[in-house]
Amino acid sequence: MSVFPILARGMLASERAIQYQGMNLVNLQTPGYRRIQPDFATLLQANEPGESQVTIDTSPGALLETGRKLDVYLQPDTYLVVKGEAQQTLYSRFGHLSLTQDGRLQDGKGNEIEYFGALPKDISEGMRIGNDGRIWNGKDQIGALKLVHIANPEARMDGYVQGGRDITPVTDGANALLAGGVEASNVKYVDSIVDMMAQSSRISGMQYAYQRVNDVYDQAIGELGRF
């Protein structure tokens, strides 16, 4: 097998790894975002970018107390159930929740949250979420967040989870979340920069190797042309 395709794939894999680390840096301040970790071996074999090439760093971010009645800090393996742009089911940890003008509850990235019950159209400013995931409007319970536990979550490149092993509904919301706060992103700026620099150095090394092999081929062809 020619060495050129191997070197080309290696450079492409490193470029994709840099793109993924760039996405981490973009979400450095996004509450609930968890760092995606590129799998270089998988990247090396892939023809196109995809979710299978990354895993999620599930280490929890710090609790940021906000005092907002709709903010939730989810426990490490707990996720909100949301509807994606194509109405597919996704799982979210973006706990900076808010109400839309038409009375829908959405997560920190704007996707609609699924919940039990029905929110009234005349919701007052007294709406809040309890530590057990129940939704209150003043003294009246009007619903409950739909929550699940997920082991080994399957990453999407936008920070959402699309599946995983052992997805189980949360039947008792006790200890599933903390109200009035959000989880800080677990992206570490220095680590991401160091990884990007390492990938850049890898690309430079493979470009040098590519050029040297090409020079050897040219020299060999030139030698053959003398006979």
N, C-alpha and C positions, 0 to 999 in steps of 0.2 A: 504493500500500500504506500502511496506517495505521502511524504511528510507534510506537504503543503496543505491538504485538507485538514489534517490534524491541528496544525498551527492556526489555521483560519478559524476552526471551531473553538479553539482555546481562546483566541482573541475575542470572538463573539460572546463566549460565555462570560468572560471578564467584563465586557461592556455591559451585559445584562445585569451582572452582579452590582456594578456601579449604579445602574438605573434603580435597582431595588433599594440600595442604600440611600440614594437620593430621595426616594419616596419616604423612607424613614425620617430623613432630616426635614422634609416638608411637614411631617406630622409630629415634629418635636414638641409642639405645644398643644396638640389635639388631645383633650381629655378622653381617656379610655382606649387610646390607640396602643396597640402592642406591636413591638418591633417584628418585622418579617426578616427571616434569615435565609439568604440564598443557599441552595445546595449546589456547589460547584460541579460535583460529579454528574448530577442530573442536568444542570445547565449545559454541560459539555456534550451530552447526548441528544439534547432537544433540538428540533428544527425550528420551533416557534416559541416565543415567550408564553408562559402559562402558570396557573396556580400550583401545579404539581412540583414546580421548581423551588418553592419556598415553604418554610415551616414558620410557626409562630413561637416567639419567645414568650412563654406563659408566666414569667416572673411578674408579680404584681407591681404596679406603680404606686407611688405614695398617695395617701388620702389628702385631698385638697378640700378643706371645709369652705363652702361657699355661702351657706345659709339660705340658698334658694330652695323653695318648697318642692320643686319638681326635680331637683338634681339627685342622682342616686350613685352611690359607690357600690359596685357589684363585687361580691366575694369572688375569689380567684377562678372558680370553674363555673360561674353563673353568667348566663347571657339573656339579654332581651330578645324576643322573637319579633322580627320586623319584616316588612314587605319591601323588596327591592324595586328598582325602576320598572322591571318587567313583571312585577307582582310575584316574583319567586320568593320563597321563604329564605331569609338570611338570619344570622345571629349577630347581635351587636353588643358591644361594651361601651358605646358612646353615651355616657350617662347624663350629659347636659341636655335634659329633656325640655320641651317647650310645646305650647299649644299653637296650632295654626289658626288663621282667621276664621276658618270654617269648622273649628272645634275638634280637629284631629290632634292626637298626641304624636309627636315625632322625636326621634333621637337627635344626638348632637350633629349628625351629618344630614339631617333632613328626611330620613326615611320613616315611613309611618310605623308606629309601634302597635303590635297586637295586644289586646287586653280582654279580660272577661268583663261583661257588663256593657253598658251604653252610657256615654258621656252626654249629659243634657246640654241643650243649646245655650242655656242661660247660666253657664258656669261663672261663678264669681271668682274674685281674686283670692278666695280662701281655699282654692284647690291645692291639695298637697298629696304627697306620697309617703306612706308610713314605712317603717323599717321592715315590715313583712310584705311589702309590695302592694298593699291595698291602696286604692285611690279614694281620697276623701274630698268632699266639697262642703266645707264648714264641718258640721257634725254628722253629715250623712255619708255613708260609704256608697260610692257610685260605681265601683269596679275594682279590678285588681290586674296588675301587670302579668302578662304571660311570660313566665321565666322557665329556663331549662338549665340543666347541668350538662356539660359536654366534656368528655375525656378525649384527649388527643385531637383538638380542633383542627379542621382542614382550612388552611389560610386562603384568603383572596388577597389580591395585590392592593385593594383599597382599604384593607384593615378589617373588613367584615369576615365572618366565618360562614362557610357554605355547608358544613357538615362535620362529621367526626365520629369517633367510636363512642357508643353508649350515650346517646342523647336521651335524657330522661326528664320529663316535666317536673317542675318544682311543685309539689302538692302542699307543702307547708312552707310558707314564705319566711318563717322565723330564721333569722341569721343569714338570709340570702343577700341582703344589701344593707347599706347605711344611708339614710336619707340626709339631705342637706349638704352633700359633698359629692365630689367626682374623683375618679382615679386619674392621676397624672400619667402622661405617656411614659412608658418605660424605655424609650429611646435614649441612649447615652451618646451625646454629641461627639465626644472624643473618640469613642470606640468606632462610631460610624465613619468618621473622618479617617482614622487609621486604616480601617478596612478598605475604604475607597483608594487610599494611597497605595496599599498593598496590591490591589487589583490593577491600578495604573502602572505600577512597577512590573507586574506580571505581563501586561500588554506590551510594555516597552521591550522586555526580554524576548517575548515571542516575535515581535517585529524584527528585532536584531537577528534572531535565529532564522527567521524567514528570509531575510536579506542575505545572510551568510550562505544558507543552503542554495539560494538562487545563484549566488556568485560561483559556488562550486560547480553547479550544473552548467553554467555558462562557460566556465573554464574547461570543463570536461568536453563539452560540445566543440569548443574551439580547438582542443587537442585532437579530437577525432577528425576535424576538418583538415588537419595537416597531412593526413595519410591519403 
